[in-house]
Structure formats: structure tokens, C-alpha cells
Amino acid sequence: MYTAEDLEQMKRLHERGKTVLEIHAAIGKGTEQAVRFRLQRLGCITKKPRRLARHPRTKDILRLHREGATALEIASRLGIDHKVVCRVLRGEGIALSLT
């Protein structure tokens, strides 16, 4: 679909700071998603997982978890929902068990 000249033009435009939408408009072929995919394959842009914002009480939640408190105990001590506690712990890479 894209010729070698198109790929070189994509690289040049990206190096100049053009956005994917601007590069797509300049090339005039394919879709915006196809341009993004080609730029990723060329190594110009990378997929970075979105990182969720940390909860303001994350340090307190982790401290209490290290002390051996369950998610329900942590939630009641801090006055927040236990689902939030579970989400924070999972987000920090802590596997939760049902027991």
C-alpha cells in the first residue's frame, strides 16, 4: 500500500514534529490508523500503556496491606470503598485472593 518513498516521507515528517493526522493528510493514502501503525513499525513512535493516575491514599493502602490488613479492613480504616482498595492493589501488581 505504501511505497518506500511514502515511508521515507512519513519518517521525515515525523522528525519535523508533525502529528499522525498531519502526516496522513500529507501522504493522502490509507487511514490515520494505518499511518500510526506504519510509524510504529518504523520505530518512530511506540505504544506506551496508559498509566492510571495513582490514588491519593495509595501509600496508606500499601502500608496497611504490608501490615496484613485485608481490603475490607483497609477500606474501613481509611473510609473509602473496598472496591477502590482492590483496584489500587491490583494496579500496584498485588494479586488478591478470596480467602
Buried (B, 14 or more C-beta within 10 A) or exposed (E): EBEEEBBEBBBEBBEEEBEBEBBBEBBEEBEEEBBBBBBEEEEBBEEEEEEEEEBEBBEBBBEBBEEEBBBEBBBEEBEBEBEBBBBBBEBEEEEEEEE
